[in-house]
């Protein structure tokens, strides 16, 4: 059968501004977005207001933030904040995400690290912590080797998944090893092995 969906008429407004340093590189960026649903009435006519800005501090540091305001909830529905360092060999990311909705509230920290030992070897890792549940949400660590015709990548990943039980919400922690082999430029093989599964 055929299903048709009516496309809602929407007006999107966006204002951007940016500043450049003496070398002509971006120092500051800001963007404000607002959408209007022309066929709706009252509070439903206004879409979420999104304010985004980015600072490029010194040579290697970037500060980023996005705030989303929901008129129906009369509060911020999402706040995303990041601090990044990008050096010649090391990349560091520290972020915070807060989301508020009708059903669930999310609040967690995330970090990642990438270290380039030389032209071939790299080490990397990431970590996420749930501030609402006061527990580690996800972490990973790995190593990669890049050669002329092929590359290798080994990753250990631990992820917490919520499940619904008769007594309420419980959590399962999966620990998985990923091993990838890439034959440049077309073929990539991936092997996966689950180490263990813990119930929390």
N, C-alpha and C positions, 0 to 999 in steps of 0.2 A: 504494500500500500504506500501511498505518497503522503508525507507529512510536510506541511508548510509552516514556516515560522515567520512571524511579522517582525520586520526590522524596525527597531525603535529609533525615532529621529533624535539625534543627539548633537549638541553644540559643545565643542571642546575649545577652551581658551588656555593659552600657555604664554607665560612671560619669562624670558631668560635674560640673564646678564652675566658677564664675566670680566675678569681683570687679568691683565698680562703683566709679567715682570719686565725688567730691562732687556732681557734676552728674547722677548717675544713669546715666552712660554706661559701657559695658563697658570695663574696663581690662585684664582677664586672663581667658582662657578655656582650659580644659583638658578633654580627653575621652579616656578609656581604654576600648578595645573589645576583647572577647575572645569568640570563637565556639567552640562545642564540637559536633563531629559525633557524635551519640549512637550511631550505628550502626557507627562505626569502632572500631578497637582500637589500643592503644599510642600512638605519636607521631601517628598519623593522626587521632586523636580531637581533637587540639588544632588549631584554625585559627590564623591569624596574629594576633599581638598588635599592636594599633595604638595608639600614643600620639600625640595631637595637642594642640598648644597654640598660643595666639595672644596677643601683647601689643599693645595699642594705646598707643603711646608718644607723649606730648605730644598734639598735635592732628592732625598729618598723617601720622605714621609708624606702620607696622604691621610686626611681626616674627612670622613664622609658621613652624612646624616640625612635621613628621610623621615618626615613626620606626615602621617596620613590622618586627617580629621574626618570623622563621620558625623554628619549633622543629625541623623536619626538617633544615634547613641549619645550625642552631645558631648563627645570626648574623642581623644585620639584612639584610633583603632589599630594603628601599627606604628612602631618607632624602630628604625633600623640605624645602628651606629657602628662605624668601623674605623679602625686605625690600622694603616698598612705601612710596612717598611719594605722597600725593594732596593736591596744593595746589589753589588756585582755577583756575590755568591749566595747571599742569604735573603730569603723572603719570609716576613713574619706578618701574620694577620691576627688581629684581636677584634672580635665583634660582639655585639649585644642585640638581641631581637626581642621585642615585646609586641604581642598581638592580643587584642581584646575583641571578643565577639559575643554573640548571644548564647553560645553553648560552652565555649572553652576559652580559658585565658592561658596564654603561653608566655614564658619568660625564661630565656636561656642565654648562656654565654657560649661562644665558639672561638676556637683558636686554631691556627695552623702554622706549620714551620716547614720550609723547604731549604735544604742546604746543598749547594752544588760544590762537591769536593774537587772535581776537575771537569774536563770536557766530557768525560764518560760517566762518572759516578755521581749519583744524587741520592740524598736521604730526605725523607719527608714524614710528617706526622700531623695528626689533627686531634682535637679534643672538644667535646661538647658537654656542657653541664646544665641540667634543668634546675633553675632556681625555684620553681614552684614545687617540685617534688623533692628537692634537695638530694639529687643523686646524679651520678654520671650517666649521660644519655648515649654517648657514642664516642669511640676513640679508634684511631687507626695509626699504623706505623709501617713504613716500607722503605724499599731500596730499589733503585733502577740502574741499569747499565745500558748505555747507548753505543752501539757499534756502527760501522759503515753500512752493513747490509741487514742487520737485525738488532733488535733491542729486547731487553728482559726487564720485567718488573715483578717484584714480590711485595705483597701487601697483606698485613694482618689486620682484620677489622672486627671490632666488638660493638654490637648494636643492641640497644634495649627496645623491645617492642611491647606495647600494652595489649593485654588480652582481657576479655570479659569472662569472669567466672561466677559461680553461684553466690560467692561471698563478696563479690565486688570486682574492682579492677585489680589485676595482677600484672606482673611483668616477666617477660622471657628475654634472657640475654643470649644472643647468638654470637659465637666466635668462629670466624671463617678466614681461611687462608686463600688468597688469590695469587695465581702465578700466570703471567702473561708473556707470550713470545710473539714479537712482531717481525715479520719478514717484509722489509721495505720494498716497494711502497704500498703493497696491496693486502697482504694476508696478516691476520692477527689471531693467534690461538690463546684461549683462556681456560685455565684449569681451576676448579673450585673444590675446596675440602673443608667441611664443617668439623671443627675441633670438638666442641661440646655445647650443650644447651643447658643453662641454669634457669630455674624458676625462682623469682623473687616475690 
